[in-house]
Amino acid sequence: MRKTYIAGYDNEKKELKQLKAMLLHADEYREKGVRIPHGLVLCGHPGVGKTVLAKSIADESIELVELRAADCCSEEAESQIHAVFNMAREKSPAILLLDELDKIAGTNDDYFMEINDNVKKVLLQEMDQLAEVQQVLVIATCNDTECLGAALLRPGRFDRIIEVPLPDEETRKQILAQYFGTLRMKIHADLDFLAKITERYTGARLECLVNEAAICALEKRRDTICLEDVQTVMDRMALCGARRKTAVDPEENRRTAIHEAGHAIAALFLMPQHVLGASILPQGNSQGHVQMADHHTENLREAEDEIVVLLAGRAAERLVDGEIYLGSASDLDQAGRKLADLTINHAAYGYRFLIYDLYPFVQRGDSDAGAEKTARFLEEKLTLFENRAAEIIQMNRDAFERITNALIEQKTLQRDELLALYERKKSAA
């Protein structure tokens, strides 16, 4: 059996290695009156590598028996479950993998089927009967443990639950190195930088990023993958759409460039480490965009900076042309939602807003005094943030003009080009 190398996740691999050793030496534990764990749940975001981790236990000495969610979508589901449990008993020592258990026996409306109740009953019966077999370990993967219920997850059925997190920066670097290493192409990109800008990427998403970047390079008749290729793919993945042709109308291009240059100046001033590029090439539903690295917001100041950047395109239009164009709906929606979340869910501006309950106001249009007061506060804060964006653009007006003109001429600017055009001023806004 070919072993799969798993980058990072040292703690998770260590615990799985311990379980493997226990499975192989179950008799020694039984002699001491100790039972080995019957079941393990690996939970986490889709694509983090739960299934790969589960399969890593199996080798020449341990058989792998697998039941997937797709196997339980027919009237034969119950007999299929009986069959795989019997097979695991016969092949012990064995790993019985229940892949996507939340889809097999969960209660989530997104994938609940009429047969789920019967499937769950059969699983409970089989798990209890399997308790007599010392050398079969059941490993289940799932994205959502909440929908499984306490009866299925109780100790004695599943003794351990391991949460598989999103890969940290060092793990992302290892994963990227692993996937780039499988390509017969040269790599001209800094892995440390790529690991930093791919925060919140899963292993599966990183694999897709590397593969698509290679395709991008080959389409340009190059056997070297550059940072530009990676950023192009990140751009496409973030916007979830294929690139369309740029606008033919020069005036529309100019307005888009002004809008995106506003975003770019605010981002370069407030969070330069996260800026990856800017473009006025339409993609998905967007006429243009400033590409930012995925990152985790740590505090209120950073969250407010993000709102300022979102409103900076609109502020640039007002500053340059004295009017607002109707292309900022997505920016306004994101800014409003982010501010409402800070105000209501995080009490970032005090506890007084918690008692007003904004949600009825938003969802049903209630006009009670508390909701109106909260709405006025949000309006004042959004106006303040937009004015802040305008101040930053005005302070950096020369750089703003340079970026606007460069976007009109080149259509797309990479990070190093933006930084060179920006030449950040020392004065503070």
N, C-alpha and C positions, 0 to 999 in steps of 0.2 A: 504494500500500500504506500503510495507516494505521500510523504508528509508535506503539509502546507506550512510555510513560514508565516508567522503572525507577528507583525511589527508592533512594538509597544505592549500595553496592557499587562505589565509584569505581575501585578497583584492578582489579576484574574487568572492568568496562566499558572501562577503558583498554587492557587486554590484548586484548580482543575487537576494539576499534577498530583496534589495530595489525594484527591478523590480517586484518581486512577490507581494510585498505589494501594489505597484501601480496598478497591474493587478486586485487585489481583491477589490480595492477601486477606480476603474476607474470613477465611477459616481461623486465622490467628486472632482476629478480633472476636469471633464467636466463642473461641475457647476461653476468652476473658469475660464473657457475658456481655460484650459490647456489640451492638448492631451498627453496621455502616449506614450512612444516609440512603434512604430509598429514592429520593428525588431531588432535583435541582432545577430552579427556574433562572434562566438568563433573560433579563428584561432590559430594554433600552430603545433608543430611537431606531427606526428602520435604517439599515445600511451600516450600522456600527460594527458588524461582524459577529453577531451572536451565534449564528449557525456555524460559521467557520470555527469559532472557539469550541462549540459543542463537539464538532466532529474531530477536533484535534486530539481528543482522548483515545479515539479508536486507532489501533495499529494491528500488527500481526497477531498480537496476543489477546486483543479485545475486538469482538465483532461489532459492527454498526448496523442497527435495524432502525429504519426511518418511517415515520408516519407524517405526511404533510397535510396541510389544510386542504389542498386540492383533492386528496384522497377521500375526504369526508363530505363531499358535496352531493352525494347520490344516496339512493335508498340502500346501497350496499355498505354504507359507512359503518354500521355496527359490526357487521361480519368482518370488515376490513380491520377494525380495531382489535377484535378477538384474534385475528390471524397474526398481526404483528406482535402482540403480546406473547402468543404461543411461540412464535419464531424466536423472540428474545430469550424465552426460557430455555429453548432447545440449544441455542447457540452460546449460552453463558460460559465464561464471563462476556457480558455484552453491554453496549450502550443502546438504550431505546430512546431515539430522538423524536420528540413531539414538536415538529416545527410549526410555529405560529399557533400556539395553543389557544390564544385569545380568539382566533378565527374558528378553531375547531370546537371549542366549548364555551366561548364567551357569550355575554349578553349585550354587547354593544350593538346598537341599532344599525350601524353601518354594514355589518356583515352577519347579523343574526338570521338564522334559518330555522324553520319549523322543526327540523330534525335535531337541533342543538340540544334540546332537553334530554332526548333519548341518548344522544352521544355522550352527554355529560354523565348520565347515570351509568352507562357502560364503562366509561373511563374510571369512575369512582370504584366500581366493582373490580375492575382489572387491577387498579392500583393497590387495592386492599389484598387481593389474592397474591399479587406479586411480592408482597411484604415477606412471604415465606421463602422467597428465593434470594439468597444472599449475594449472588454475583450478577445481578442486573441492576443497573443504575438508569433511572429515567431522567432525561434532561429535556426540559421544555424551553422553547424560546417564545417570547411574546413582547409586544410593544406596550401593552396596557394590562397590568395586573389587576386593576380595579374591577374589570368586568368578569374576572374569573370566580370571584366569591371565596369566602373563607373556608367552605367545606372542601373545595378542591385543593386549596393552598395550605391546608393545616399541616403541622408537623406530623410525621408518620406517612404522609403522602409525598409532600415536598418539604424536606427538612431545611433546605437552604434556598435563599433567593439572592442572586448576585446582580446588581445593577451594572450594566456595561455602559460607561459614560461616552460622551463624544470624545474623540481623541484630543489630547492636549497638544501644545505646540511641538514638543519634542517627538511625540508619537506621530504627529502629522508629517514631520520631517522624515522620520523613518519610513512611513508609508509611501511618501512621494519618492524617496530614494529607491524603495523596492520596485515600484511600478515603472519609474524611469529606467531602472536597471534592466528591465525585461525587454526594452526597445533596442533595436539595432540602429540607433540614431544618436547623434551628438546632442548634448544638452548645454545650452548657453543661458542658464538661468540660475540664480542664487537660491538654493534650497532653503536657507535660513529665512530669506525674505518671503518665499512662497509659503512656508509654514506659518509665518506671522500673519499673512493676509488671508489665509484660508480658515480662520476661526469659525467654528460651528459646522465645518464640513465633516461628513461621515467618511469612513473608509471607502464606501462604495462611490460616494461623490468625488473623492480624490482620484479614484481609479478612472472614473469617467472623464475627469478634467485632464488627466495625463493623456489618455487615449485620444480625446478630441483635439488636444493641442498638437499631438503628432499628426493627426489628419489635417489640421490647419496648415502645418508646416509643409506636408507633402503636396497639398493643393497649390502651394506657392513654389513647387519644384525645388524644395530645400530638404536636405537630410539632417538639418540642425534645428532643434526646437529652441525658440527664443522666448524671452519674457513676453514679447508682443503676442505670440501665439497663445500663451497661457491666459493673458489678460483678455484677449478676444473671446476665448471660450468662457471665462468667468463672467464677462459682460453678457454673453448670450444666455448663460445659465441663470443669471440674476434676473434678467428681463423676460425669460421664458418665451422667447420668440425669435423668429428668423429676421435677419436684417433686410430692410426694404430699401428701395432706391431713395437717394436724397431728393429733397424738394427741388423742382425746377425753378420755381419762383425765387429770384434773388432776395426779394423783400422778406419772404418767409424764412429763408436761410438766415438772414440778418437778425430777425426777431428771435429765432431759436438760439443763435449764437449768443445774443445778449442774455437770454434766460439762463443758458448753461454756464456762461462766464460768471454770472452772479453766483450760482451754486458753487462754482469752482473757487472763486475768490474767498467766499465765506468758509469753505472747507479747508482751503490752504491756510487761512488765518487761524482757524479754531482747532482743526484736527489734521494737520499736514501729514502725519504718519499714516493716515488711513486712505489718502487720496491715491487712486490708481490711474485715472485717465478721464478724458472728457470727449464727447462726440456730439455732432449734430446729424449723424446718420440715423434715420428712423429705424426703430427696432421694436418688435412687438406692438404695443399700443403707444409707445413713446416716440415723440419727434426727435428727441435727443436725450442725453443723460450725462451725469458725472458718476463715474464708477468709484465706489467706495469698498474697501475691504470689509468683510464681515468682522464684527468685533462686539464684545460684550460691554455694555454701558455700566460703568462702575458707580457713578454718583449723579446727583442732581445737576451739577454744572455740566457734565458731559451730555446728559439728556437734553438740557436746554440748548446746548451748542448744536445738537442734532436738529432741533426744531428751527433754530436760526438758519441753518444750512438749507432746510426744506423750504423756507420762506424767501430765501435769497434770490431765487429766479424771478419771483413776482416783484420783489423789491427793486431788482435791476431794471425791469420793464418800466416801473413807475419812475425810477430815477432818470433813465435815459430818454424815454419817449413820453413821459408824463401821463401814461395811461396803462391800464391793465388788460392784457390779452386773455382769452378764454382757454388757455392750455395748461392751467395750474391746478386742475381739479384733484389730481392724484396727490400732488404736494400738499394741498390744503387738507385733504382727507387724512393723510398720514400725520401731519402736524397736529390737527385737532384731536385725533385719537390718542396720540402720544401724550399731549398735554392733559387730556381728560384722565388718562390712566395715571399720570403722575399725581394729579389733583385728588382723584377719588380713591383709587386703589392703594396708592402709596402715601397718602396724606403728606405729600411733599411740601405743601403750603399751609399746613396746619390741620387740626382735626375737625375744624368747624364744617368742612364740606362733607364729611362722612355722614352727617345727619340729614343732609338734603336729598341724598339718593338721586343722582343724576340720571340713572337708567330709565325710570318712568318718563322723565322729561325727553330723553332722546328717542325712546321707543314709541311712546304714545302721544307726545306733544302736550303733556300736562303743563300747566302754567302756574303751579303753586309758587309762593314767594321764595321758598328755599331754592327751587330749581332755577328760577329766574335770576336769583342772586349768583348762583354758581355759573350760569351761562354768561352773565355780565363779566364775571371774573375771568372766565376763559377768553372772552372777546378782548378784554383789556390786555391780557398776557400775550395773546397772539399778535395784537397790534404792536405791543412793546418789542416782541421778538422780530417782527418784520422791520420795524424802525432800526433796531440794532443791526440787522443785515444791511440795510441801506447805509448806515454809518460806516460799516466795514468796507463796503464797496467804494464809497466816496473817499475814504482814507487811502485806498489802494487803487485810485482811479486810473493811473497810468498802466498798472499791471492788468487791470480789468480790460482796458482798451486793447492792450497787446493780445490778451487771450481771446477776446472777441474777434479781432481781425485774423488771428491765427486759425481759429475754428472756421471762419468763413472761407479761408483759403485752403486749409488742409483737411477740414472736416473732422479729423480725429487727432487728439493729442495724447501721448503717453505721459506717464508720471514724470519722467525726467524732463520732458519738454515743458510741462506745466510749471515745474519747479524753476526752470531756467527763465521762463517768462514772468514768473511771479516776483522774484527778487524781493522777498518779504521785507517790509519796512520795520524799523526798530520801535516805532511809536506804538503804544497800546491803545486799543479802542476803548 
